[in-house]
Amino acid sequence: MLKELRIKNLAIIDDLKIRFETGLNVLTGETGAGKSIIVDALGLALGERAQTGMIKSGKDEASVEAFFEVSGHPMLREMGIISEDGIVIRRNISSAGKSRAYINDSLVNIQSLSAIGKTLVDMHGQHEHQSLLSTDNQRTLLDFYGKLHDKRAEVEAVFHEVQSLKRELGKLKENVKERMQRIDLLSFQINEIDSASLKKGEKEALEEERVILFNLNKLNELVETAYTLLYASEGACTEKLASVISKLREMTAIDPNINETLGLLESAKPLLEDGALSLRGFKEKYDLDPKRLETIEERLETIKKLEKKYGDGADSIISYRDGAEKELSTLKHSDEKIDMLECQLREKEEKLMNAATNLSEKRKQTAKDISKAVEKILKELAFEKAGFRVDVIASPLSSTGIDIIEFIFSANPGEPLKPLAKVASGGELSRIMLALKNILADVDSIPVLIFDEVDAGIGGRTAESVGMKLKRLSKAHQVICITHLPQIASAADFHIMTEKSQKKDSTSVKIKELSPDERMAEIARMLSGKITDVSLKHAGELLERSA
């Protein structure tokens, strides 16, 4: 609910704080006392267009702040704004033409502000802020009223399944010629790679072997020299080491302390012998066929050609080949998949059409129920000869079904029914909305409803009926109504009076929360234009009937 509205420097308002309560809130006062300015100010807070001419003369900035007692709003959670203690909306307008909007002190753009505002307040009497004028909203409300949520959700879910199948089929059927060309290309590439019989790590091993072959003479010379010095020549390392060990053994007979050194040299002897054996193995390794280099070069050239097409190195080429094989398998089986998907699509389309047709039939019955209920209420609201109907018009299949829902209305007999959005009179439109809101009160989720000019062109018992309808509506919503009719004011749970205050060169607006006695006096004034014993008595009777 809307708890408080703060307005500063707007039009003829200096600084005004207005408190609201649950139930039916009414604003009364003389014509020109600023009631409409208060509604305009709330409209600004909810994202309506701002103009610098709204700023009070002589001031640089105007501001409007509204506090709503709402927690955990889903749209705010998506925006990352915390709303556990309520929602504070603030709008600042500067004389320079700049407008800034805040929700719980977080700066937001006007589009976001307007989107949030439409979920909090529905203002009737101003075309710019009426959710029920949208045919999409009319369809949604009809579905709510008829408790068709599950049927509509089924249609939406199956519709998306059908769209998904169509997209998948479209991709498969997109170009049969291209698909066949792709199959030929992949088959060729796989065969080309397979014929090369590549092995992982092969390129690196071949390059290493090629370096050895290029340096074969030098390697043979070096290994031969090393082997000779270590083992094969007279006076080689191993022979000299054996002589040294023999000398040290003789020394140990004289000085046992030499044993440690002797042990080190004795342990080195088998290492040298193993090294010599290893060098002999390298001598055999370097005894290669000179034609081997030519074979390696040919093999590397084959790999190089494949690399230009499929990636760097044998590993990448093999990986490409594996991916190509998977794609080829998918393409070869696509005809089977197309047949399968087409079968699934036919089944889903049949299911979708059955669900949409069933939903449409339910909507048509619900439309009749709404039409009768609204016409009945409109008769109680001074539309004795008015016509109202909910049309269910066939439309192309969509996620919402096969229907366009449109509320149509005629105020006078003989005039054709027209879409609700084309009804020009603000007073007529407000009463139509009031009738709709009464029958939809249990399903409409917008918490705050504001009615401006709801009493235009009515009086007497019709006015009392309007008051009763507003009262009933306030059981499910917070209702704020600007009225000139005492019959409506007497039904209020909370009564606020606006007054215009004039000083030397300025005019300002004041508000007053009325006590029971003050309320009786205000209703008496509304009845006769002045407070008399007769008007006070009549006011008391109105209040008693409302109670």
C-alpha positions, 0 to 999 in steps of 0.5 A: 500500500501507499503509506506516504507522499511527500511533494516539494515545490510542485505547481502551487505546492510548497512542501506537503506530506500526505499520509494514506491508510488501508481501505478507501481513502478520499480526497475532497476540497473546493475546486482548484484546491490542489487535488489533481496536483496531488494525483499528478505528483504521484504520476511523476513519482511513477514515471510519467513525463516531467516538464519544467513548467511544473516547478513552483515559480521561483524554485530551481527544483521540484521533488516527489517522494512516495513510500510504499509498504511492499517488501521483496518486490521481484522486479527490484530483486532482479535490479539488485535493489533491496526492498525489505523495509518497503519501497521509497520512490523519489523523483527530482525535476530541475529547472534546467530540464533534468530529471532524476529518479531513485528507488530506495536511494538507487539511481534508476532510469525512467523506463525502470521507474515506470515499469515498477510503477505500473505494478504498484499503482493503477491510476484511472481517469488518466489515459497514460496510466491505465493497465486495462486499456491494453488488449494483452492485459485484458487477455491476462485478466480474462484468464485470471478471472476464468482461472485459466492459468494452467491451460494458458501455461500449457499452451505456452509450454507446447508452443515453445516446444513446437518453435524449438522443433521447427528451428532444429528442423530448419537447420537440418533442412536448410540446404540439402546440397550443402549438406551433401557437399559437406559429407563428401568433403569430410569423407575425403579429409578422413580418408586422406588423414587415414592413408597417412597412418599418423601416430601421436608424437610422430613428427617430433620423433622424426625431426629428432632423428633427422637432426641426428642423421644430418650430424652422423659423421660428427657423432660417430667421430665423437663417440669413437673418440670418447669410447677409445679414451674411456675403454678401448685404447692402451692407457684408457681411463678404465685401465688407469683407474685399475692401476690407481686402485691397485696402488691404493690397496698396497697403501692400505697395508701401511695406512688404513685411513686410505680405505675411504678414498679406495672405496670411492674409486672402486665404486667409480670403476663399474660406472666407467665400465657402464659408461663404456658399454653405453657408448658402444651402444651409441656406436651401433645406433649411429651406424644407419642407412644413409637412405633413412634420411630421404625416407624421413624427409618424405614423411615430414613433407607428408605431415607438413602438407596435412598440417596446412589443412588440419592443424599443427602436428600429428596430434592436432591432425588426428584430433581434427580427423576424430571431430570430422568423423563425428560430424560425418556420422551426424550428417549421414544420420540427419535424414533419419533425424529429420523424419523423427523430428517431423513426426514429433512436430506433427504430434506437438502441433496437434497437441498445441492446437487442441490445447489452444482450442480448448483454452479459446472455448473456456475464454469465450465462456468466461467472456460471456460471464464478464460481459454480464457482470460488468453490464450489471454493475454499469447499470448501477453506475448511471449507465442504464443503456450502456453496452459492454462486451468482451470479444474473443477474436480469432488470431494467428496461433501464438504462445498465448493461444489463438485469441485476441481479447478486447473489451468493447463499450458503448455509453448510449443505445444505438451507438456501436460498441467500440474498443475500450481504449477509444472511449474518450470521456475520463468520467465514463472511462473511470466508471467502466474501470471501477466496474471491471475492477469490482469483478476482477478485484480478487485476481488483479494484483496491483495493490493501489488503485486511484480514481480521478473524476470517477463521479463525473456526471452522476449523483443521487443513488448512482453516486451512492452505488459508486461509493459502495463499489469503491468500498467493496473494491477497497477490501482487496486493494488500497483505493484512493479517490478524488471526489466532489460527491458526498455520497462517495466521501461518506463511504471512506475509511480515511478522509483527507481535505485539501485547502488552498492558502493565499498569502501576499504574492503566493498560493499554496496547498494544505491538507488536513486529516479529518476527525469525525466531526470535521468529516461531517462538516466537510460532507455537509459543505459538499451537500449544500455548498455551506454548513447548515443544520440541515446539511449537517443532519443530511451528512450524518444520515449519509455517514450512518448509511455508509457505516 
